[in-house]
Every structure is written in C-alpha cells, then in structure tokens.
Amino acid sequence: GGHGGSVFLKSSHLIESFLDVPQIIKANHGGDGADTNRGRHGKDFCLQVPLGTIVRQRVYSGEKTEEKRRIFLPQFRYQFLRHED
C-alpha cells in the first residue's frame, strides 16, 4: 500500500492556546495497493500551534522501574518563536 501521511507543526499567531488544538491528531493512512504493490499515499496534516510552543521527544534512559517499566526522559527538540516557523 501507499505511505501514510505525516503530521507537521506550524506556529501561528492565530492560535492562542492549546484549547484551540484538537486532542487527537492523525494524518491519513495510505491506500491499499489492490493488484499492484503501490497504493495511494496518505495526505499530510499540518497542525497549527501557539507561538512559544516547545517540542520535546521522549528518549529511553536505559533504566527500568521495579515493575520492569522503561523510564523515558524528555529531550528538547525545537521551540516555535516566529509566526509560521
């Protein structure tokens, strides 16, 4: 099938808080290939976020809790400071 769409973040002065941002964000799935190996690619989704938004990535620390659950730490990735960053 086709590749699924991506989710992109874009800052906007029109968005004042995350109350204006949907709770669940998904890009479209790719289409089935039917008789071929290639299907239709999913459409990308552009999510507008407020200025000053900080993006962090969860990074596995290599440690586990007593219950054998992995411990993740936040790692800074990007901060949106300008309109349409």
Secondary structure as GFF3:
##gff-version 3
##sequence-region A 1 85
A	DSSP	beta_strand	7	11	.	.	.	ID=ss1
A	DSSP	three_ten_helix	18	20	.	.	.	ID=ss2
A	DSSP	beta_strand	45	49	.	.	.	ID=ss3
A	DSSP	beta_strand	54	64	.	.	.	ID=ss4
A	DSSP	beta_strand	70	79	.	.	.	ID=ss5
###
